[in-house]
Structures are given as C-alpha cells and as structure tokens.
Amino acid sequence: MCRGDLVITAGAWGCHKVKICTPFLFPQAKNCCFDLSTPNAKMIWQLTSYWTSLVTSMIFGLLLQPPLAQLSTITQPNFVLLMADDLGIGDVGCYGNDTIRTPNIDRLAKEGVKLTQHIAAAPLCTPSRAAFLTGRYPLRSGMDAINNYRVIFWNGGSGGLPPNETTFAKILQQQGYSTGLIGKWHQGVNCESRNDHCHHPLNHGFDYFYGMPFTLISDCQTTEAPEMDRVFRRKLWLYTQMICLFTLTAALGRITGLIPVRWKTLTCLAGFSLLFFVSWFSSYGFVRYWNCIMMRNHEITEQPMVTERTTSLILRESIAFIERNKHKPFLLFLSFLHSHTPLLTTEKFLGKSSHGLYGDNVEEMDWMVGQVLDAIDKEGLKSTTLVYFASDHGGWLERQEDTRQLGGWNGIYRGGKAMGGWEGGIRVPGILRWPGVLPAGTVINEPTSLMDIYPTVTHLAGGVVPQDRVIDGRDLMPLLQGRVEHSEHEFLFHYCGIHLHAVRWHQKDSGATWKAHYVTPKFHPLGAGACYDRGFCPCFGEGVTQHEPPLLFDLSRDPSEAKPLSADTEPLFDTVVERIGRAIEEHRRTLTPVPEQLSLYNIIWKPWLQPCCGTFPFCWCDKEGDSELADL
Ligand SMILES: [Ca+2]
C-alpha cells in the first residue's frame, strides 16, 4: 500500500480520519502514514501541492472509470423480483427464441446482466420457491417430497413453509423495507386451524399480500377439463359407481326376493356407499372453490377467483404497490401466474403469437413486465431499483392437449419440469438490472442459483443472513460487478424430491463444468425427451434408472447432455467421479432431519383448515366489486 498513494480508511470522509501514505514525501513518518488532524506546519506546503495533484488525478480517474457506483456508497435499494411460473429458458428472446416476442425481458438483459447458467434448486413450484425464499435447498426446510406428492395440493392442507424458516422478506422487513408479494405463493396457508395462517406470506415477512395462496390449475377455469389428480379422480368415480351398482342390485334382489339379504345389511351398504362418495367428493368435487381463491392479506377477496380479471388485478396491485412505497425502500416480489396452465390470457393477446396459447400467454407476461418497468421509470426509481427476472423451473414438456403444446420449451437443454437432474428442468432465465451499479449488456456463464438472491438482497439491504443454519445461496454482487471472475458455487446438488439425482462441479481452474447423473427418469416412449405416459417424470421406483458409475457430462463442451463420457473417452473420468463423490459426502454431513412438510398427512385436504370467506362449507364471495372492468 505504501507507495505514495492515498489511503482512505473506512468511513473516512465522515469521521475526519483521512490518512496519507507518504513515505517519499515524509520519510521520517512511522508506518508511512500521517493523520491530517495532527497539526504540522512544515507539512502544509507539501500537503497543499499533494492535494492539488490528488484532486486532479481523482477527477481524471472518475472520468476514465466506467460509471458504476461502489457498493459502499449505495443506500438501501428497492428490489423488484419478477418470477415466471414454468417458463422455459428457450421461450425468451434474449435466450435465443426468435419467434415469441419478449421485448421487455430482452430490454432488461440489454440494460443489465444475463446469467446463462442460472439454476433452480428444484424442478417444481413448491420446493423451488421454498429454496428461493430461504436461500436453502428445500429438503433443509422439509419442503421436498419423500413420496410422489411433490408440491402442495390444497389450500386446506397442513404442510407449508415452516414458520421457523427465515425468508429474505423477513430480513428486509427488519431492515425497514416495505415488503409485498403479489401473485402466486404455493407455500401453504394454515397449520392447525382455519385462520392460524402459519404458512401465509404475512407470517413470512411480507407486509402485504395480494394473490393466490395456491397455484393456477385448469380446475380454476370452468371451460377447462379438471387437472388435479385427474386419473385418481376417474378411479374414484368408477369405484363409487361399482359400489352403488352393487348396493342397488342387492336392494333389488331383496325386493324381488331373489337375493336373501337383510335390510340391516342393505342399510349398511347404502351408508358405506354414501360415506365413500362424500369422503372424496367433498374435496375433489369443489376444487375450484377450495383452491382457486384470491386473497388480500388475510382476507379472501374471491372464492372462486374470477379468472377473466386476475391478470389486470395483479398488474394493478403491483403498480399500486410501487407507487405507494416509492418514498421508502421496498421489496416487491411479483410472482406471475403466467405461464402456468391453463394459461390465463386476455383478449388483447389471444391469437397474437406464432406459438398458440402458450406463446400468447408469454407475450402477455412480457407486456406486464414492461408495464412494471414503466412504473419504475415513471416514479424515477430506475437507478435505485434492482430488478430480477427468473422462472421457478423449466418448461413442462408433457403438458399437451391433442396436438397443442401447452407447456414451455427449454431450448437446447434436455428434459423439463419435474426432472431433478436434466438441465431443462432446472436451468432457467436469470436477469438482473440495476443501472449504474451493474454493468449493462453483460453475460455471465458461471453457475448461479435462484438461492443466491437470498444473501444478495439481504446484504444489499444491510442485513445479515441467519448464522444458526446453513445458507446455500451465495452473494451475487461480486460476480455481477465483475469484482471476481468465478462464481462461489463449486458444487450444486440437483434433487428430485429428497432423492439426489445429479451433481454439478464447476472446476474453476480448468473452466469445465462436470455433471454426474446418479439417477435419471425413464422416458416414454423410449427415446422421447420426457415421460409422456405419466405427465410427470417420477423421482424414484420403477420409473427411474440408477447409474453406477454415474453418467458424466462436461456441460462446457456438451450443454445438451447428449454424449455421456466414460473412462475410455475421458481421461479425467475417475478423478472427477471420485471428487464429486467426496463432495456429496461433505454435503450430506450438513443435512439434518426436519419435519416433512409434504408427507401424506400434510398433503391431504382437511376441511377444518380450508380457507373460507363464508360459513364452511358455504364458501363463496366476490369482494372486488366492479373490478372486472379493471383494464390497464
Ligand atoms: Ca412452476
């Protein structure tokens, strides 16, 4: 340091502790530093000339440097986090799509940083969002599945993001931020009673919530075929019909005297038939009422939701939140219902894209992004707001109706939604824009995670991440600002439920990104890129293949995971597999058992937990008044 340069100690300008390292000017100085507060007449002349040259060089320095602000000079920025639902990386213009028009998302990338290896911690909504909100792999909070129930199924279930988890919203709230969530939650509602709201956004650090506590499903639209447990429901109908037929045949036999059965037995049979029917129809018969609801804070505003106006209400609420909070630091998490099926799309966008309803829906979401960006600009908040855009996981390949593809596209990447290991399920768009702080038009190919947003926003807000638990996310700012060359993630673990399917190793010195698959789903039909027979690929059991040794790919040479390497084709094969194996052992040592939030008991519908805006079971209301006319 002591080469005649100026050294300013931390907080120097504010506390008069400016020191100058001047061994050449003042060789007698101990530690080669002088404190300006110490009077020294002999030095005044020399200091004056020094300051003159210093100020001159600083001015030139400022002119020559890129106009990026240093973090130490930035006060709490606003955060607008935009999260799409089921959007594939191949659906966005700036990630290579040249047929779906996404000019506003592309604009974000042009004005900010585009991450090309942005990885979701899970390939499905509930666990991926739990990881995003907590900065931790979802199995650390019990939000990853041990069975086939891999997401929250009912607003009336008891599972959800545990109250002892600390979301970034909670930290920002403590740092004085106004925190709002608008859109989808899908992290549970109640634990033990109808209105305890233990998993509700307001209990997880959000001051304001407007949106769906659940997720969009086809059952929410009266024109669509039911989606939830479609096959299971058909079976239940069949069983009900069989039981009823049996009971009726017995009754008829008794009346005609052909079957000697007692009336008491017949009454029991009829009672059983009714009980069986009620036991499942009370939940599955009213999915739209139980799950498709809108809430403002703790109040249910629509039950069931009026899907025709949902988009405009969500947009209106988002812009109103920005306007309401423009004078103080705020966090807005706009969690889109787009581009999840049933693809709610307004008239204005229907039939406008060249990719059917899915394309129309993505273009509408992009327009909404533009509206939010315009609101930020209009309020003069552009340079004080960090905007982030991502998708919760990859596009849903199996979502088709007849010949129509209703799910997203994952570009060159193999696999999709629900697949924990293959790249298409977890590699998503990731864009961050903060004019003046993040270099515009930058592309970063290093591995990053959606979990990184947690420590990034926490640090920028002046907060500290919890010290009593493992946080898997890493602060992105050094990487985004180009202060470091490499991501802090050496290993990323790719889970399918609680089953580890693959591991990624970013070998910093060689630049290689190895990926070892220990379990892969069996595609159907054979050779297809997805599980078209099931609708979702499973994580374990008959539907997967175990690999020993693992399937190894070098993503830097083979991003599509097309050609697995072997000991014959790759000299480093054994070394890489052995190193990844050790990383898994180290990672497993950091895991601790926690209550399973997606257990069968927590997943099933419980009438006493069902949010209801009337007197249960008479739950229907519409408190939006004439909002159906809302049009932005
Ligand atoms: Ca999703």
Boltz pocket constraint, residues with backbone or C-beta under 6 A from the ligand:
constraints:
  - pocket:
      binder: B
      contacts: [[A, 84], [A, 85], [A, 86], [A, 124], [A, 125], [A, 340], [A, 392], [A, 393]]
      max_distance: 6.0
